[in-house]
Amino acid sequence: MNKPIGTAPVASAPDVAAVKAYLLDLQDRICAMIEAEEGGARFRTDEWVRAEGGGGRSRVLEGGAVIEKGGVLFSHVHIERMPPSATAHRPELAGCRAQALGVSLVIHPRNPYVPTSHANVRLFIAERDGEPPIWWFGGGFDLTPYYGNDADCVHWHTVARDLCAPFGDKVYQDYKRWCDAYFFLKHRNEPRGIGGLFYDDLNQWDADTCFAFMRAVGDGYIAAYQPILARRKHTPHGERERDFQLYRRGRYVEFNLVYDRGTLFGLQSGGRTESILMSLPNLVSWRYDWKPEPGTPEAELYEKYLHPRDWV
């Protein structure tokens, strides 16, 4: 199964209705898991229609005791003309119409000892009259701790490794390396967090297998994040930890606004701005040329955890 990523599809296009049904169910299950850990606040549901075609269902939770801000978004949109962010590395798509559907989420916990988590699973289909459709899957999940914890990192990557195993011996390592490379802030010369999985242009398997991998990643996010959230959400902390959390959130904002393909694609394709920028935390801070004191837990994050490594 380990053919080069991005080769031509070997079978018919995926069943869009089946993919959509899975994504809506995944959104429901992720929101249910977060609400169970939250215990009080609930997601607000915002259903919207896109004038150019399609729409979505945005679910956002703010001001909870456990979750400061979290968004779990489903969208299925139709695009009349591909934006530059999509055609830059695939010029053959210029002039194509397309549809994109997926679930994307970011969870910003209140407790600094709970990492921020992000996940995304998506399907993209581009079409031109008289030609077969061009399709691919993409997605993954990644973890951004503020205070490193070996057990959390090992658990996160164990789930990632195990869900990849049925699809090939090299899948986990390939997609882990891709995640490490993608979620890297070049202007800071540091990764956003401890990684996980990232894949795009996935069509080297048949459509059913690619869809099965999407389901494995989506379901795997729940299995990877729920135990970490449950273990860390009541960890005692003070103003020092909170200040550092807000400072490190700045890196999250910088990545999403400067590098993230999904953000750029959404804004350039006339997407729904409120949903696209949902990933940004409510509170964040920057400090001029700040560096942690040596020997502190804050310094340990940089020295031990913000370096790509094999956790499993």
Residue, then its C-alpha position, 0 to 999 in steps of 0.5 A: m500500500n505504500k505507493p508514492i503519495g499523489t499518484a493518479p486515482v486507481a478507481s472510481a471517485p469516493d461516495v460523497a454521500a457516505v463521506k458526508a454522513y460519516l463526517l456529520d456523525l464524527q462531528d456529533r461524537i467529538c462534540a459529545m466527548i468534549e461536552a462530557e469532559e466539560g460538564g457544564a457548557r454546551f456547544r452552540t450550533d450555527e447552520w449556514v448556507r453558502a451563496e455559491g453552493g453548499g454550506g455547513r454546521s459550525r459548533v462552538l463552545e466558549g467560556g467553559a470551566v474546562i474548555e476556554k474555546g473549542g470549535v468543531l466544524f463541518s462544511h460541504v462547499h461548492i467552488e466555481r473556480m479554484p483559488p490560488s492556494a489550491t492551484a499553486h502546487r497543483p496547476e492542473l486544477a486551474g479553471c476547475r470547479a470543485q467541492a470540498l467537505g470535511v470536519s475541522l476542529v481546534i480545542h483550546p482548554r483553560n488549564p495550561y496543563v491540557p494541550t491544545s488539540h487540532a484535527n481535520v479530515r477532508l475530501f476534495i473533488a475537482e472536475r472539468d467537463g469531459e474529464p474524469p474527476i480528480w479527488w484526494f483525501g487529507g487530514g490528520f491530528d496534532l497536539t500542542p502542549y504548554y507543559g510537556n508530559d511524556a505519558d501524554c506524548v507517548h499515548w498520542h503517538t501510540v494511537a496514531r501509530d496503531l491506527c496507521a498499521p493496517f494501511g502499511d508499515k511505513v504509513y505512520q512514519d511517513y505521515k508523522r514526518w510530514c506532520d513535523a515538517y508541516f506544523f513548523l514555524k520557519h520564522r521562529n525555527e520551532p515546531r508548533g507542538i509534538g506533532g501527530l499525523f498529517y497527510d494530503d493528496l491521498n489517492q494512491w489507494d482505491a477510494d474505499t481504502c482512502f475513506a477507511f483511512m479517513r475514518a481511522v484518523g477521525d475516530g483516532y482523534i477521540a481515542a487520542y485526546q479524551p484520556i489526556l483531557a480527562r487526566r489533566k483538566h484539574t491539574p493545579h496551576g497559577e498565574r505563571e502557568r496561565d501567562f505562559q499558556l497565553y504566550r505560547r498561544g501566540r505561536y498557534v495564531e502565527f502559524n494559522l495566519v501565516y502558513d496554514r493551507g486550510t486558512l488560506f484556502g478558506l479565505q481565498s475561496g470566499g469561505r465563511t470567515e467566522s468559521i475559518l477563524m474559529s481556530l484562534p483562541n479568545l485570549v493570547s499574548w506576545r512579549y518582546d524577545w522573551k526567553p524562559e529562565p533556565g531550569t524551569p518547566e517552561a524552558e523544558l518545553y523548548e529543550k525537550y518537547l519542541h524537537p521532532r522525536d520518535w515517541v513510540 
